[in-house]
Amino acid sequence: MAIIGIDLGTTNSLACVYRDGRVERIPNELGEYKTSSAVSVLEDGTVLVGAAAKERLVSQPESTAASFKIWMGTEKTLTLAGRAFKPEELSALVLRQLLEDARRYLGEPVEEAVISVPAYFNDDQRCATKLAAQLAGLNVKRLINEPSAAALCHRYSAQTGDSQMMIVDFGGGTLDVSIVECFENIIEITAIAGDNRLGGDDIDRAIAAHFCRENGLMEETLDPILRASLYRQAETAKIALSSVPAASISLQQGDAQYSLVLTNELLRTLCAPVFQRVRAVIARAMKDRERGGRISDVILVGGSAQLTVFGDFLEELFGRRPHVAAAPDEIVALGVGLCAGIKERAEDLQDLVMTDVCPFSLGVATVNYAGDKTPHVTVLIPRSSMLPASRQERFVTLVNNQDTLRFEIYQGEGYFASENLKLGEVRVQVPPGPAGEQFALVTFTYDIDGILHVSAKSSGGDYRDKLILNPNLRLTEEGKAQAMERISQIQLAAQGSQRDQLLLERGLRVYRQAAGRWREMAAGLVGYWKQLMDRGSLIDRERSYEQVKERLDWLEAQAEADPFAADFWCDGSGDEEEELFGDISEEDAEE
């Protein structure tokens, strides 16, 4: 029975396992390590997860969802092909796909998983992640903060000396910043800060909004397919600017053609509001660390951290260039894989010690006087406290003959209780008496797995203790059974079909992008490949797959070619086109 580590990401997800003294990445059916965190419902009700689903964001946006991680722990509902899904249900489908890939790769049952979450995920979001794992059939006892996992992997693999470093994890939908102190075999997280609604998706939105402004378009009135294409091109252009000086985006609506040339200078201007929010998060982490001293290094992880403009911004902020971690897209998953090894008590990891901190302050609602209608929070465990942490406070009665003390438990940084997330409450009985005479001792204990235990003992001897389990997302056993039944009845695409469906979806996207004879070629390829899929012959598809893929690769390159690139204009000889398509005919497509 294996324990796996899972990085459940906004954009991509990845599973790892620790065995034979190293972390192994688990490939999916396509032979790739990263699985797109996208879900799409086909016409027959079958669900696609991964790259094929991501392709359908453009062709079938009403049946497809991505970036749903940002809605974890909320009441948001997403409708795909007429079916309603909660964010944790969509995440459960991604986890189920990763679980099936892991079972196939390992050839044995998977007993348990360790899952990474953004460090600044609150209790609602952490509970939603655990619920998603339960719905996927996974036993999850441990959640680890993403930058903590990255720090563990970096320290373990780089074998650097004693140091204090900053990990900046900038992904598709979240930002986490952690201050990490390393001494011998101890990795200690001393401060964390984050923004759960800030990531590369915000940059894509800024590019798309600018494109519409420059071309006199209203984004909200764009056809959903055109809007999805715009966002896909914005992401592609953003990434391309880390290796080329300019990239173009174009849309055709009817007879009108709209375009924009994106440069790093323009991108930096568009990113300014995003980077100001990044600066505020970094400043908060720096202020929260208990010990001073110089930061020896700044390590960047996550897909968005690789952008040149982001590195330029941080270089101006810190006065020197930060380091992009080795395998920045995978370092969190590799760290979670190490955590899985530690949990399995792997012999070569037994001496490795990692501590973590409390991401949000925890306290109880209190009032200053009997008639106070706006309770505030008295903090017992401040944010960035080392875990496990335990604190005790004494609270007294406010009115004569008061016989009960009620403690509402909150998580967050707001002064007033109403500004924070309520986690639960505990009540104890006290003997009637003069105001201020009777009291209760309240103890908070918060462990490394993010579980809060609260106890209260009154001056009269009444004692209550409970685990605080989030009431907003804890389903009843009946509700959980119904949700699990609903998810289990959803049929994931059969093994072997993801690759074929991905090729079809790519062909459909290229058809929409292309024009003229290239569009006709794309139509021929789509028709030919769809017929092979409909016939159901695996042998026929295997024989034709590489040839169709090669032709589609060429067509995609033409459809997405930058018209401003120096080598775009050719001499018209069409040798490569003839070589690839010389033998394809209308009869091939109709066969």
FENDA-V8876 format. One record per pair of residues at least 12 apart in sequence whose C-alpha atoms are under 6 Angstrom apart, sorted by the first residue. I is the first residue (numbers start at 1). J is the second residue. Records with the same first field share a line. If there is no record, write none. Layout:
# FENDA-V8876
I=J ; J
This chain:
# FENDA-V8876
1=109 ; 110 ; 111
2=110 ; 111
3=111 ; 112 ; 113 ; 340
4=16 ; 17 ; 113 ; 340
5=113 ; 114 ; 115 ; 336 ; 337 ; 340
6=115
7=115 ; 116 ; 333
10=67 ; 69 ; 172 ; 173
11=36 ; 37 ; 172
12=34 ; 35 ; 36 ; 37
13=34 ; 35
14=34
16=337
17=337
18=337 ; 341
23=337
28=101
35=50
36=50 ; 51
37=50
38=50 ; 53 ; 54 ; 65 ; 66
39=53 ; 64 ; 65
40=53 ; 63 ; 64
41=63
46=491 ; 492 ; 493
47=492 ; 493
48=493
52=502
55=505
58=225 ; 228 ; 229
62=80
63=80 ; 81
64=80
68=87
72=87 ; 125
73=124 ; 125 ; 128
88=128 ; 132
91=132
92=132 ; 133 ; 135 ; 136
96=136
112=139 ; 140
113=140
114=142 ; 143
115=143
116=143 ; 144 ; 145 ; 146
117=145 ; 146
118=145 ; 146
119=145
120=194 ; 359
135=484
142=449
146=332
149=332 ; 335 ; 336
150=331 ; 332 ; 335
152=335
153=335
162=182 ; 183
163=181 ; 182
164=180 ; 181 ; 295 ; 296
165=179 ; 180 ; 295 ; 296 ; 297 ; 298
166=178 ; 179 ; 298
167=299
168=300
169=301 ; 302
170=302 ; 304 ; 305
171=199 ; 302 ; 303 ; 304
172=199 ; 200 ; 201
173=197 ; 198 ; 199 ; 201
174=196 ; 197 ; 198 ; 199
175=194 ; 195 ; 198
176=194
177=192 ; 193 ; 194
178=191 ; 192
179=191
185=352
186=353 ; 354
187=354
188=354 ; 355
189=356
190=289
191=285 ; 288 ; 289 ; 384
192=285
193=281 ; 285
194=281
200=304
204=234 ; 235
242=307 ; 308
246=262 ; 263
247=261 ; 262
248=260 ; 261 ; 262
268=309
298=322
299=323 ; 324 ; 325
300=324 ; 325
301=325 ; 328
302=328 ; 329
303=329
356=387
357=384 ; 385 ; 386 ; 387
358=383 ; 384 ; 385
359=383 ; 384
360=383 ; 412
361=381 ; 382 ; 383 ; 411 ; 412
362=379 ; 380 ; 381 ; 410 ; 411
363=377 ; 378 ; 379 ; 380 ; 409 ; 410
364=377 ; 378 ; 407 ; 408 ; 409 ; 410
365=377 ; 408 ; 417
370=398
375=417
376=415 ; 416 ; 417
377=415 ; 417
387=447 ; 448
388=446 ; 447 ; 448
389=445 ; 446
390=444 ; 445
391=443 ; 444
392=442 ; 443
393=441 ; 442
394=440 ; 441
395=439 ; 440
396=436 ; 438 ; 439
397=435 ; 436 ; 438
398=435 ; 436
399=435
400=433 ; 434 ; 435
401=432 ; 433
402=432
403=429 ; 430 ; 431 ; 432
404=428 ; 429 ; 430
405=427 ; 428
406=426 ; 427
407=425 ; 426
408=425
409=422 ; 423 ; 424 ; 425
410=422 ; 423
423=470
429=462
430=458 ; 460
431=460
438=459
439=458 ; 459
440=457 ; 458 ; 459
441=456 ; 457
442=455 ; 456
443=455
452=467 ; 468
453=466 ; 467
454=466
507=526
510=556
513=559
514=559
524=589
527=589
528=589
